[in-house]
Amino acid sequence: MPTPPVANNSPVTIYRKDYTEPAYWIDSVHLTFDLQESFTQVTNRLRVKRNQQVAKQPLILSGVDLQLISIAVQGRVLLVDEYQLDKTSLALELSVDDTEICMVTRIHPARNTSLEGLYLSNGMYCTQCEAEGFRKITYYLDRPDVMALFTTKIIANKQRFPVLLSNGNLVATGDIDANRHWVEWCDPFKKPCYLFALVAGKLDCVADCFVTQSGREVALKIFVEPQDVSKVSHAMMSLKNAMRWDEQVYGREYDLDIFMIVAVSHFNMGAMENKGLNIFNTSCVLAHPQTTTDAGFQRVEGVVAHEYFHNWSGNRVTCRDWFQLSLKEGFTVFRDQCFSADRGSEAVQRVQDVNLLRSLQFAEDAGPMSHAIRPDSYIEINNFYTLTVYEKGAEVVRMLRTLLGADGFRRGSDLYFNRHDGQAVTCDDFVQAMADANQVDLTHFQCWYEQSGTPEVGVQQVYDALTHTCQLTFTQHTPVTSRQPLALPLSIPIRVGLLDSRTGQPLLFAVANENYSAEKTLLLTQAQQTFTLTHVQCEPVASLFRGFSAPVKFNPGYTPTQWAFLMANDTDPFNRWEAATQLYVQEIQQQCQQWRAGKSVQLSAVVLNAFQQVFSQTMSDQAGQAQMLSLPNYAYLAGLQTPIDVDAICVVREQLQQQLAAAVLPLLQQHLQFAMPTEYQASAEQIGQRALRNLCLLYFSKTQTDAAYQACRTQFYAANNMTDQYAALTALVHSPSPLKIEVLEAFYQQWQHEPLVMDQWFTVQATSPQGDTLLQVQHLLQHPLFDRRNPNRVRSLIAAFCRSNPQQFHRLDGAGYVLLADEVLTLNAINPTIAARLLPPLSEWAQHLPERQGLMRSQLERIAKQSGLSPDVYEVVSRALEG
């Protein structure tokens, strides 16, 4: 639905309850783009039909930053007094119900720093139309429930723009003269305008093909700048793997003759699923062992799969309005998570997904921008492309699969796709398809779509040795807020296993009249609920929420000894990591209390013994082993404190790492002597080997010895891949070693012509916990390679410092807060979307200690007082100041 104009710095709020169908539908669109030297002229020919279900009214088309040249209805050019034009819309009366409208507009892509609509990126034209960027291209019903057939003609200079791309299949090409040429693309599937795409530039193409399960051959093409041709083989392989996986797991076959990806250096998002022509941020498609870390390889695979999966979960079936965003994003994130789990280690993937959720989404749920995965209102829809919509939305879909089983979930997805193919629908339609396909009632489950906040679950366990029963009594509570004064009990699936408290062996048990098994799924639906597990032959230790079966905060009240027991014996790989994490959490929380009381930090024997036991084991899954040996990150720990004591968390975490390193020093040195494979592979096995080795290097650096620093320096220069080189660089730059100056300069000299590697160079400095980091960030803001018009560069420096360097960002002099506010105000005029996305670290002011609250709030107030705030920034700041 259209975003309203801003008036007197008070943007209007849009409410989900106010949704109505449009007064008109658009059947077909024929667009002609004439890419001139200083402007682009867009001719837009629409076939418009009145919606007979809505009372007759004027046709109102959205449009922003457009110069209207002419408008004609049924071939007759309208006079100025026959339509109404303002800064955000074009309105006209239509005398017939089925009409052709032709509009000519002029736009200036070179001036478009918002990177929405049509813009220039390094001499290349590209588009970003989701959510409401199409209105910056031409006047249109810019809402996702208006779906039309698109034909696109592009005219451009042959030399500057030899490659001209749009959605669908290429149907015609030609020359206008010796200097200019044209192409025409036709998309045979109706789509909303947010899925429109156009690219024009001087690009090289890497081509391949894919044969679908029905025997059709699909051309695959990835377009990149010439210097990046060697970096797309991994993306191409990932695409083919995703296409085959979607056929095998969901029965979804690709539907066009061609699938294209274009890599763009200036892009607000990671990637965009435009029908048949996905536009990617270069960071999500380019990968090479020398310039990309293992995490980068995994991200490319996951994002390529995610955007491809959108062809069905987002394109063929799309969302009715932007409140339903999680319909496509939550479902598709779940799909890409499962794909990545199948491609690598399921346990490691699950840990990564949960780490992201608990570190960042839980904080979002607890902050001023908290919202349900289907929000009730918004001012600027760009502010709701959030971890809640994406990651929590994926967890809600995962719970549906847990409740319905894999086969039941597949029946539900089949029905959903078949029932709603070619339609714009709602989250309710998705859940209803799941319910209908399995003949179950999911009414109560739908509360997950309505309610914000992270549920908190507790448990009490009572074992009766005479009756061999174990009673588990669960309680659930979701914190209320001023925006949500009432929080209802939710449907929470709890995967349960039992371990023999003496031997650690799994126990068989039953619930009600079910068969015996080593694991059951209990469904908690009430504020308090008791489940009786029968035929439990000895006192158990319960393994609960296996696989993180629900996105909740869970506190079973276990002692460190019990967590260590689960860490050593649990048969669920995720819960072994979870036990390690909770053991570390308890230790850090206890040591924070000691530190605040002026006492020294001293590692407990229980934690040290458990850590040494895992370290000394030879595990087949070394990535999982590395995860179990890693202390919880700051963001997760901060979310467990009220108020947040930044200094205590950072100091205690650092000192515990130092003590653990000292305790296992011989094992660290021994492991670092193991030879790594000489030929790099982005395989699960090698990724795990590098993860464990580089964790050892990090711990070794915590000993702050010359031997440790020299080991880092040696690995930095000897590394044949970016994973190992960057790990060594990080260990040195984040330490007090004087060698960091040398390796930073060497890294810069080696990679200064690789933009994505330079992003990492900025980030490693921005995230250093050393005391001079703020000064260094201020210096880097003036660096010739820093460009505020490039979102990747902004994220690599400003966002990295503010989000991932808590100790230096939260300096008690408030200088970090001033820096962020200054940058938000500067970027507000350049790229409002990116400006608003920088604000969360300041928006969380109310969760901090009093000495920081005032400093943070004062910077939010300074931003709020500025004139000309974009709706993006205005919404986040105003909600943050509400507390």
C-alpha positions, -999 to +999 in steps of 0.1 A: +000+000+000+013+035-008+034+053+018+018+086+025+036+119+021+054+135+050+037+166+065+053+188+091+078+161+100+049+138+111+045+109+087+012+091+087+009+056+102-005+028+079-026+001+097-031-035+086-068-033+097-074-006+071-065-028+041-089-026+012-086-039-023-075-014-050-102+004-070-084-007-102-064-037-114-036-035-140-037-064-165-006-056-185+023-032-186+046-023-215+076-002-204+101+015-227+133+028-211+154+052-232+187+055-213+200+089-223+233+105-212+219+128-185+184+113-179+162+083-186+128+086-203+103+060-194+072+053-215+046+034-195+016+019-213-009+003-189-041-017-194-062-007-164-095-024-154-118-012-126-123-035-097-161-042-097-160-051-060-150-015-050-171+016-054-161+037-084-135+064-076-106+082-092-075+062-102-046+073-080-011+062-091+019+065-068+050+084-081+080+101-064+108+122-079+092+120-114+090+146-141+057+140-160+061+147-197+027+135-210-002+113-202-028+099-226-059+079-221-072+057-249-047+076-272-059+111-263-033+133-245-048+149-214-047+185-206-032+197-173-066+204-158-077+168-165-056+152-138-042+161-104-004+159-097+015+163-064+048+151-050+037+115-044+007+108-067-011+112-100-049+111-099-074+111-128-110+102-135-117+073-159-149+073-178-147+036-189-139+005-169-113-010-192-087+016-203-053+020-218-032+047-203+002+059-216+025+080-195+059+094-203+081+104-174+117+115-170+140+104-142+176+110-132+193+077-121+227+093-116+213+115-088+195+086-071+216+079-040+188+062-022+194+031-043+157+026-047+140+026-081+164+030-111+199+042-102+235+041-115+261+019-097+297+021-110+285+031-145+258+003-145+220+009-144+201-013-120+169-013-100+157-021-066+119-019-064+111-038-032+093-025-012+082+008-029+109+017-053+089+013-085+071+046-079+105+062-084+105+049-120+070+056-132+035+063-120+019+030-109-003+012-084+027+004-064+013-023-041+020-060-040-016-072-046-017-056-081-002-082-104+003-077-141+021-091-172+052-070-179+069-064-213+101-043-211+120-026-240+154-010-232+172+014-255+208+023-248+243+031-261+259+000-275+294+007-262+285+018-227+257-007-222+261-038-243+242-059-219+205-050-214+184-072-191+149-074-176+125-100-163+113-130-182+124-143-216+143-123-243+119-120-272+135-094-296+166-074-302+177-048-327+198-018-337+185+018-339+217+031-355+254+025-353+255+037-317+223+026-301+205-008-297+174-022-281+161-054-265+127-065-254+119-089-226+085-105-218+076-121-185+048-146-190+039-147-154+019-120-137+038-102-109+036-071-087+058-042-096+082-048-067+095-078-086+104-057-117+141-055-126+163-038-152+201-039-156+222-022-183+260-022-183+293-035-195+292-069-180+308-103-186+286-134-185+294-169-170+269-193-185+257-228-176+225-248-179+202-269-158+179-297-168+147-298-148+130-329-135+106-327-164+135-325-189+134-288-198+168-271-203+171-238-184+199-214-194+218-201-163+237-168-166+256-148-140+266-113-150+296-096-133+321-069-140+350-083-160+375-085-131+351-107-112+346-136-136+368-159-117+347-155-085+313-169-096+318-206-099+307-212-063+275-192-069+267-211-101+272-244-083+250-232-054+223-222-078+222-256-095+222-273-061+193-251-050+173-258-081+177-296-077+169-294-039+137-275-045+126-301-070+134-330-046+122-315-013+093-293-024+084-306-059+090-270-073+104-268-108+117-236-124+093-221-149+112-198-173+137-205-201+164-185-184+175-176-149+199-147-144+219-132-116+237-098-117+263-087-091+260-050-081+285-032-058+260-005-045+230-023-030+209-017+001+201-054+006+219-087+003+200-097-029+166-094-046+144-121-061+131-102-091+114-128-114+141-145-135+166-117-129+180-117-094+201-087-085+227-094-059+250-074-037+285-084-048+292-097-012+265-123-017+276-137-051+313-133-055+335-160-038+372-170-043+394-188-017+420-159-017+394-132-012+365-148+006+363-165+040+345-197+047+317-177+062+315-158+029+313-190+009+285-202+031+267-169+029+269-170-009+254-205-010+226-196+014+217-163-003+218-177-038+194-205-026+172-180-007+166-158-037+161-188-060+135-204-036+116-171-038+106-180-073+078-200-057+076-187-021+073-150-030+070-147-067+045-173-080+027-168-046+032-133-033+020-112-004-012-093-004+002-063+014+035-055+032+022-065+066+024-100+052+061-098+045+069-128+066+047-149+044+075-149+018+105-140+039+100-162+069+091-192+048+120-187+024+145-182+052+133-215+066+138-231+032+173-218+028+183-228+063+172-264+056+190-264+023+222-252+040+218-279+067+214-306+040+245-293+022+267-292+053+263-300+090+227-299+102+239-292+138+263-265+129+238-248+107+212-249+135+237-233+159+244-205+135+207-198+129+200-198+167+230-177+174+218-150+150+183-152+164+193-150+201+220-124+196+201-099+175+164-108+171+158-113+208+173-078+214+149-065+187+120-082+205+130-065+237+136-030+222+114-001+211+110-015+175+095-047+188+068-060+166+050-092+157+062-111+126+030-097+110+031-060+122-001-041+128+012-008+116+042+010+100+052+044+089+080+033+065+079-003+054+117-004+049+120-004+087+102-038+089+127-058+069+138-070+102+152-101+119+118-106+135+101-109+101+129-130+086+145-151+114+117-153+139+093-158+109+114-188+099+112-202+134+075-201+133+075-220+100+099-245+116+075-250+145+047-258+120+070-285+105+077-299+139+040-301+148+029-315+114+059-337+107+080-336+075+053-354+054+025-333+068+044-301+062+051-312+025+014-318+021+007-284+034+032-266+012+019-285-019-016-273-012-004-238-005+014-235-038-013-252-058-042-233-042-026-199-045-004-200-076-005-166-092-022-149-062-013-123-036-022-138-003-018-136+035-001-154+064-035-167+073-038-184+039-005-201+045-014-215+079-049-225+066-033-245+038-012-263+064-043-270+085-065-281+056-039-305+042-035-322+075-071-318+088-059-301+120-069-269+138-041-243+139-062-214+151-043-211+184-010-214+166-017-183+146-011-162+178+026-164+168+017-140+139-001-115+161+021-112+192+055-096+197+081-103+223+101-134+232+083-160+254+100-170+286+096-207+296+104-223+329+102-260+340+100-280+372+108-317+371+095-343+396+105-380+393+086-408+412+108-439+415+078-460+426+056-453+396+085-447+372+070-414+361+085-381+355+064-350+356+074-319+337+055-287+346+061-259+322+052-222+326+052-196+298+052-158+300+056-132+273+066-097+286+040-070+280+048-036+267+029-003+262+022-014+227+011-049+238-005-047+272-019-082+270+001-113+259-017-146+255-002-181+259+013-194+227+015-229+211+051-240+220+064-273+207+090-288+231+111-316+219+121-337+249+147-365+255+157-381+288+192-392+298+201-417+326+214-394+354+240-421+363+253-433+329+242-405+304+226-431+282+193-422+265+161-435+282+129-447+264+097-433+277+060-427+268+035-400+270-002-409+274-009-440+253+019-433+227+046-458+219+080-458+237+107-436+221+138-417+231+123-384+221+088-369+222+073-335+212+051-319+238+028-290+230+026-263+256-005-242+250-013-229+285+003-205+309+011-236+331+009-272+320+020-305+333+031-335+312+035-370+327+062-392+311+057-428+319+079-460+320+110-439+330+132-466+346+155-443+366+159-407+376+165-387+344+182-355+333+158-339+308+171-326+275+146-300+266+138-278+235+160-301+214+171-285+182+158-253+196+122-264+189+107-230+197+121-194+197+119-188+234+141-180+264+143-211+285+156-215+320+154-250+335+173-240+366+201-265+360+233-263+380+267-260+363+272-297+370+240-306+352+249-285+322+283-301+321+266-335+322+244-326+292+274-311+275+292-344+277+263-368+271+234-353+253+225-372+221+211-341+204+240-323+188+224-289+192+216-294+228+252-304+235+262-270+222+234-254+241+245-271+274+280-257+268+266-222+261+245-222+292+274-234+313+295-205+300+265-181+305+262-191+342+299-187+347+300-153+330+270-140+350+285-152+383+319-137+374+303-104+365+289-102+400+323-109+414+339-082+392+313-056+401+321-063+437+357-056+431+368-092+432+391-109+407+377-131+379+385-167+386+375-196+363+356-224+380+368-260+380+335-272+365+338-250+334+375-257+330+371-294+332+342-294+307+362-272+284+393-294+286+372-325+280+358-311+247+391-297+236+409-330+241+384-351+221+388-360+185+355-351+169+344-358+134+325-325+133+353-300+141+331-270+133+307-282+160+336-287+183+348-252+177+313-239+185+313-258+218+346-242+227+335-206+219+322-184+246+287-168+240+290-135+221+284-101+237+250-095+221+235-127+235+250-120+270+237-085+270+202-097+262+203-117+295+211-087+316+188-059+329+202-034+329+231-041+306+266-037+322+288-034+291+321-032+310+314-062+332+305-084+302+334-073+281+360-075+309+349-109+323+345-125+288+380-114+279+396-126+311+379-159+309+392-164+274+427-156+287+424-181+316+410-209+293+439-203+269+464-206+297+449-238+309+450-256+276+481-240+262+499-273+253+468-285+235+466-252+216+502-254+205+498-290+195+467-284+174+483-254+156+511-278+145+487-300+125+492-295+087+461-282+068+453-294+032+473-275+006+443-271-018+414-251-005+379-265-006+348-250+007+337-284+020+321-290+054+351-311+065+377-284+056+356-256+069+354-274+102+392-280+103+398-243+097+372-232+122+389-253+150+424-243+140+416-206+139+398-208+172+430-222+187+449-193+171+425-169+187+429-185+222+467-186+217+467-149+210+449-143+243+481-154+261+496-121+249+531-137+244+556-131+217+553-167+206+515-163+201+519-131+181+546-147+160+523-176+153+497-152+141+522-134+119+535-166+104+499-178+095+491-143+081+519-145+055+517-182+049+480-185+044+468-196+010+432-186+017+413-156+031+398-176+060+432-183+076+447-149+066+418-129+081+418-150+113+454-142+119+449-105+110+420-103+134+439-120+163+467-094+159+446-063+153+424-071+183+454-075+205+479-051+220+507-065+198+527-039+178+527-063+149+491-052+140+505-021+123+526-042+100+500-067+090+473-041+085+495-023+060+505-055+043+469-065+040+460-031+025+488-032+000+478-068-010+441-062-014+434-025-019+419-032-054+394-057-041+364-038-027+349-067-007+383-075+010+387-038+018+353-040+036+369-066+058+399-043+063+377-016+076+357-040+098+387-056+115+398-021+126+363-009+136+358-040+158+391-039+177+385-036+215+417-016+219+413+019+234+423+039+203+396+024+181+373+054+181+401+076+169+410+051+142+373+050+131+372+087+128+404+086+108+390+059+085+359+080+078+383+103+059+400+075+041+399+077+002+383+043+000+355+051+024+323+061+005+290+068+022+271+061-010+282+025-008+261+006+018+287-022+021+313+003+031+290+020+056+281-014+071+318-024+072+329+006+092+301+025+110+277-004+116+305-027+126+319-003+151+285+005+167+270-030+167+301-052+171+324-032+193+304-027+225+332-016+248+344+012+225+310+023+212+297+025+247+325+047+260+315+066+291+324+099+274+296+093+249+318+099+219+307+067+202+271+079+204+279+112+190+297+096+160+267+074+152+242+103+155+264+124+132+265+096+106+228+090+108+221+126+101+246+127+072+232+095+056+196+106+061+200+129+031+219+103+011+203+069+018+175+070+044+171+032+045+207+027+055+206+056+079+176+040+098+193+006+099+222+021+118+201+032+147+194+001+168+225+004+190+212+039+201+176+028+202+183+003+230+192+032+254+166+022+280+182-012+286+215+002+297+229+015+331+218+051+340+253+065+333+248+056+296+211+061+292+212+099+293+241+100+268+223+078+244+189+094+247+204+129+242+218+118+208+184+104+198+168+137+208+194+156+188+184+136+157+147+140+163+151+178+164+166+180+129+144+192+101+140+171+070+141+137+086+131+109+063+102+087+073+127+059+078+147+077+104+117+095+119+099+063+127+129+046+144+139+076+165+103+085+176+096+049+187+130+047+205+122+079+224+089+065+235+110+040+255 
